[in-house]
Amino acid sequence: MTQSSIKPILRAALPFYGCLLVIVWFLNPEFTACSKNSTWCTIAYWTTESAGRFGTAIMILISSVAFAFRASTVKEAVVNFFGTFVMLSVMLSVFALINEHGVKPVLQVPRPSHQYIMTQSKSEVRLDSLYTLSAADRRAFFKKLIDADTVSYKNSDERILNHWLEEAGYSFPSGHSFNAFLMAGILSFFIYHLVNRKIRWLYAVPFAWAVLVAVSRVAVGAHTALDVSIGSAIGLSISQTLFYFPGTRRLLIPDKYICN
């Protein structure tokens, strides 16, 4: 079981990924979810948070619980739960470290939110020079600019402004989009191969969530279309690679649990 196990997942994933590309490249959602008291802003904010540090932890927990239910004994359920939880946690943590401390610092692409703040404040400070400061110092600098401008951000949602300040690093590629499509690929595989055939159709749902996450990253001004397109593609590719090769697939789920 190699190609046959991931083919249905890819058949679901690729159309959703195509929808993502159409939305972020042609419908231009950038900065559309930043207005105070906006329903779209609230939806985009909580969607983007669902693939953040705590949201991803919840997704890992859901995956681990789902796998545990496949066990026939309590002991086996406990082993399944902790095995999946540890494996996914370590894997996502390693990828996050590589992205945040390896890939992004090398490529050095500034965030659109940072560019927006600098433009609105008409600051003469070079944006690239700010990235030589510590994250705490960057946050303090951007906060000072925002607080000093009582006009430009009057109608901006405070949660979004705080989100801009919190994410003080580089932009490319999008870590949230990477997490979302990686977890969507894993959840989709679990649903398709582990659950009752009557509800197998739900295996496409995780990709709908992943698309919403990636779009929300652009809508709140945290990333560009290119950031989320590449981040999503990498996450999806890695998830399918993990399940393609028997060795890595068995680290997540033994073959005896997989239903064709």
C-alpha positions in Angstrom: 0.0 0.0 0.0 1.8 3.1 -1.2 0.3 5.1 -4.1 -3.2 3.6 -3.6 -3.3 4.9 0.0 -2.8 8.5 -0.9 -4.5 8.8 -4.3 -8.0 9.5 -2.8 -6.5 12.0 -0.4 -4.8 13.9 -3.3 -8.0 13.8 -5.3 -9.6 15.7 -2.5 -6.7 17.9 -1.7 -5.8 19.3 -5.2 -9.2 20.9 -6.0 -9.1 22.6 -2.6 -5.6 23.8 -3.2 -6.7 25.1 -6.6 -9.5 27.0 -5.0 -7.0 28.5 -2.6 -4.9 29.8 -5.5 -7.9 31.3 -7.2 -9.0 33.1 -4.0 -5.6 34.6 -2.9 -4.3 35.4 -6.4 -7.4 36.7 -8.2 -9.9 37.8 -5.5 -7.4 39.8 -3.6 -8.5 39.2 0.1 -5.4 41.0 1.5 -6.2 43.2 4.5 -10.0 42.7 4.1 -10.4 41.3 7.6 -9.0 44.1 9.7 -12.0 46.3 10.4 -13.3 46.7 13.9 -16.7 45.0 14.6 -16.5 43.2 11.3 -18.0 39.6 11.2 -15.4 38.7 8.5 -12.6 40.0 10.8 -13.8 37.8 13.7 -14.1 34.7 11.5 -10.7 35.3 9.9 -9.1 35.9 13.2 -10.3 32.8 14.9 -9.7 30.7 11.7 -6.1 31.9 11.6 -5.7 31.1 15.3 -6.9 27.6 14.7 -3.6 26.8 12.9 -1.5 28.7 15.4 0.4 27.2 18.4 -2.7 26.3 20.4 -4.9 25.5 17.5 -2.4 23.1 16.1 -2.1 21.4 19.5 -5.8 20.9 19.5 -5.7 19.3 16.0 -2.9 17.0 17.2 -5.1 16.0 20.1 -8.0 15.3 17.9 -5.9 13.1 15.6 -4.5 11.2 18.6 -8.0 10.6 20.0 -9.3 9.5 16.6 -6.5 7.0 16.3 -7.0 5.7 19.9 -10.5 4.8 19.1 -9.3 2.2 16.6 -7.7 0.1 19.4 -9.4 -3.0 20.7 -8.0 -2.7 24.3 -7.5 0.1 26.7 -3.8 -0.5 26.7 -3.6 -0.4 23.0 -5.7 2.8 22.9 -3.3 4.5 25.4 -0.3 3.4 23.3 -1.9 4.7 20.1 -2.9 8.0 21.6 0.5 8.9 23.1 2.4 7.5 20.1 0.5 9.6 17.7 0.5 12.7 20.0 4.3 12.6 20.5 5.1 11.8 16.8 2.9 14.7 15.5 4.1 17.1 18.2 7.8 16.4 17.5 7.3 16.4 13.7 5.5 19.8 13.7 7.9 21.3 16.2 10.9 20.4 14.1 9.3 21.8 10.9 8.4 25.0 12.7 11.9 25.4 14.0 13.4 24.8 10.5 11.0 27.3 9.0 11.2 30.1 11.6 15.0 29.8 12.3 16.3 28.5 9.0 14.2 29.1 5.9 12.6 32.5 6.8 15.9 34.2 8.0 17.6 33.1 4.8 14.9 34.3 2.5 14.3 37.5 4.5 10.9 38.4 3.1 9.2 41.1 5.2 5.6 40.7 6.4 2.9 42.8 4.6 1.6 43.9 8.0 5.0 45.4 8.8 5.2 47.1 5.4 1.7 48.5 6.0 2.7 50.0 9.4 5.8 51.6 8.0 3.9 53.1 5.1 1.1 54.4 7.3 3.5 56.0 9.8 5.7 57.4 7.0 8.7 56.1 8.9 12.1 56.7 7.4 13.6 53.7 9.2 14.5 51.0 6.7 12.4 47.9 7.3 15.2 45.5 6.7 17.2 47.1 9.4 14.4 46.4 11.9 14.8 42.7 11.4 18.3 42.9 12.9 16.7 43.8 16.2 15.4 41.3 18.7 11.8 40.2 18.3 10.9 42.1 21.5 12.5 45.3 20.2 10.7 45.0 16.9 7.4 44.5 18.7 8.1 47.6 20.8 9.0 49.7 17.7 5.8 48.7 15.8 3.6 49.3 18.8 5.1 52.8 19.3 4.2 53.6 15.6 0.7 52.2 16.0 0.0 54.0 19.3 1.3 57.3 17.9 -1.1 57.2 14.9 -4.6 57.9 16.2 -6.1 58.1 12.7 -4.9 55.2 10.5 -5.8 52.5 13.0 -9.0 54.1 14.5 -11.2 51.5 12.7 -8.8 48.6 13.0 -9.6 45.6 15.1 -7.4 45.4 18.2 -7.0 41.7 17.9 -5.5 42.1 14.4 -3.2 44.9 15.5 -2.0 42.7 18.4 -1.5 39.8 16.0 0.7 42.0 13.8 2.8 42.9 16.8 3.0 39.3 18.0 4.3 38.0 14.7 7.4 40.0 14.5 9.5 37.7 12.2 9.8 37.3 8.5 6.9 36.2 6.2 7.9 33.6 3.6 6.7 30.9 3.7 3.5 30.9 5.8 3.9 28.6 8.8 0.2 28.6 9.6 -0.7 27.5 6.0 2.0 24.9 6.3 0.6 23.6 9.5 -3.0 23.6 8.2 -2.3 21.6 5.0 0.0 19.2 6.8 -2.6 18.5 9.5 -5.4 18.4 6.9 -3.5 15.8 4.9 -3.0 13.7 8.1 -6.6 14.1 9.3 -7.9 13.3 5.9 -5.9 10.1 5.7 -7.0 9.1 9.2 -10.7 9.7 8.3 -10.5 7.9 4.9 -8.7 4.8 6.1 -9.8 4.5 9.7 -13.5 5.4 10.1 -16.7 3.7 9.0 -17.3 3.8 5.3 -20.7 5.6 5.8 -18.9 8.7 7.0 -15.8 8.3 4.8 -16.9 11.3 2.7 -15.9 13.6 5.6 -12.2 13.1 4.6 -12.4 16.2 2.4 -13.5 18.5 5.2 -10.0 19.0 6.7 -8.9 20.6 3.4 -11.8 23.1 3.5 -10.5 24.1 6.9 -6.9 24.4 5.6 -8.0 26.6 2.7 -9.9 28.9 5.1 -6.7 29.1 7.3 -4.5 30.1 4.3 -7.1 32.7 3.1 -7.4 34.1 6.6 -3.6 34.7 6.7 -3.8 36.9 3.7 -7.1 38.6 4.9 -5.6 39.7 8.2 -2.5 41.0 6.5 -0.1 38.6 8.0 1.0 37.0 4.6 0.9 37.5 0.9 -0.6 35.2 -1.7 2.8 33.7 -2.5 3.5 33.1 1.2 0.4 30.9 1.7 0.6 29.3 -1.7 4.1 27.9 -1.1 3.5 27.2 2.6 0.3 25.2 1.8 2.0 23.3 -1.0 4.9 22.3 1.2 2.6 21.1 4.0 0.5 19.1 1.6 3.6 17.6 0.0 5.1 16.5 3.2 1.9 15.0 4.6 1.5 12.8 1.4 5.2 11.9 1.4 4.9 10.7 5.0 2.1 8.3 4.0 3.6 7.3 0.7 6.6 5.5 2.2 5.8 2.5 4.5 8.5 3.4 7.0 7.3 6.9 7.7 3.6 5.9 7.4 4.0 3.3 10.2 5.4 5.9 12.5 2.0 7.5 12.4 -0.3 4.5 11.8 0.4 0.8 11.7 -0.8 -1.0 8.5 -3.1 -3.2 10.5 -5.4 -0.3 11.2 -5.7 0.9 7.5 -8.9 0.0 5.8 -9.0 0.0 2.0 
